[in-house]
Amino acid sequence: MERSHIKQEINITEPLMARINELISHYPADKKKSALLPVLHEVQDAHDNWLSIELQNKVAEILEILPIEVYEVVTFYTMFNQRPIGKYMFEFCQTAACCQNGVEDLMDYTCSKLGVGIGEPTADGLFEVRGVECLGACGYAPMMQLGDFYQEHLTKEKVDQLIADCKDGKITLHDK
């Protein structure tokens, strides 16, 4: 995923900082870096689901580590977004079991329905389609992740229903 040059407002609120400090407290005082993954999740959730370079620098400052240590993690894991993304991210598994069960055709179908290419948000910012590595649910192929939840045994009809439910605000993205 490309890094964005879009400015992002950094808003480390008191409740967010309290949550960050609570996460840090789970680790020895001289090992703040150990909290990097959960801190990045919290900060991303609080900032429209993406992490600008400036926000990554802020995380490095809070954890008292070098910015490159944050960049390495953010650029490695697909769960961290370096640019604004669609509200509903359809993350299709693209490994063997899903490919053998037609996930590539479903991705093309979904992109066609939404009028975008893979990795492009829709003009209204509601949707984006992405291919990801194994989601560990091979017995339910083809499948995708939408927010914190898996959508399994996908068909074109199920994709159509998911799109409609997202547009109608019927989809819960997070289990928080």
N, C-alpha and C positions, 0 to 999 in steps of 0.2 A: 504494500500500500504506500502510495506516495505521501510525502510530508506536505502539509498545507502551509501556505504563506498567508492564510487568513488569520486575522487577529482574533484572539479569544480572550474574553474577560476572565481574569483569574479571581475567583471568589472563594477563598478559604475561610468559610464562616466559622463562628465559634463552635457550633455543633459538629461540623466536619473536622475541625482541629481536635476536638475532644475525642472523636472516633479514631482519628489517626493516632493520637497519643495512647488510646486504649489498645490499639493494635500493636504499637511499638512496645507496650508494657508486657507483652507476651514473650519477649525475647530479652536476653541479657543486655544490660545498659550499653555495653561496648559492641553490640551486634545489631544496631538499628537497621542495617541493610537487610537483615533477615525479614523485615516487615515490608519489603519493597512490593511484592506481588499484591498482598491485600490492600496496601495503601494505594497503589495504582488503580485497583478496582474501585475503591471508594471515591477517589478523586475524579476518575473518569465518569462514574455515575453522577457525580455532583456537577459535572461540566458538559452537559449535553452529549455524553457518550463519546467524547474524543479528547485527546491530549496533545495540545500544541507544544512546540519546543519550549516556549516560555513556561508552560505549566509543568512540563517535565523538569525544567530547571528548578522550579519551586519545590517539587518533590525531592530533588537531590539536596536542596538547601535544608529542607525539613529533616531529612534522614542523615544529613551530614556526610554525604557521599559525593563523588564526582558526577557531573551531569552525564558523562559517557556511560557510567554504570546504569543509569536509567535508560538512556537511548538504546543500549544493547538489549535490554529486556523488552522495551516497547517495540523495537523493530523485529524481534524474534517471534513473539507471540501474536497470532492473528486476533486474539481477543482484545487487544489494545488498538485503538483507532487513532491514526495520526492526522486525520482530517474529518470534517463533518460528514456524517453518514446518514442514510435514510433511517427514519424512526423504526421501521420494521425491516430488520436485516434478515433476509432469507439465506442462511448459511448451509448450502448443500454439501453433504459428504461426497467427496470425489475419489474415494479409494475403491478397491477391487469389487467388493460385494455390491456397493451402490452402482458402480459403473456397469456391472453385469446385469443389473436390474433396471437400467434405463435412466439413471439420474441425469446423464448429459442431455438427453432429449427433454427431460423435465426442466432443466435449467434453461435450455433454449426456449422452451414453451413459455416459461415464466418471464423471461426477458422480453419475449415478443408481446405477451399480454401487458406488460408494464411499459413497453416502449423504450427500453434501456438496454445497454450492454452490461456484461458482467463487471461489477465494480463501479457502476455509475448510479448515483441516486436519481430517483425520478424528479421531475421539475418541481413537484410540490413538496419534496423532501420526505415523503412518506415511506418509500420503499427503496431497497437496494438488494441485489443478488450477488452472492459471493460463493466461490468454491473453497472448501476447507479440507484439511486432511482428516483422517479417520476420526469419527466421533464415538467409536466404540460401541456401535449398535448394529452390527452387521446382520443380525437375525431379523432386523426390521427394515431392511433395505427395500427400495430407496428411501432415504430419510434426510431430514435437515433439522437444524436448530433454529428456533425463532425465539429470541430473548434467552431465557433460562430453560426453555422447554424443547423437547424433541417432538417432531412431527414425523410419524412413521408410516410405512407402507404407502408412500405417496403415489398418487395418480394425478392426471390432469384435473379431474373433478375435485379432488381434495385441494389442489393448489388454487383452483378457482374459488373454492369456499374459504380458504385461508385469506386470500386477497380481499374478498367481500367482507369477511369478519374483521379484518384489520381496518378497512375503510369505515366500517360501522362502529369501531372502537370496542369490539367484543373480545379482543385478544389481550391477555395479560402477558406482559413481557418478563416480569421479574417476580421471583418468589420471596419478596421482602415485605 
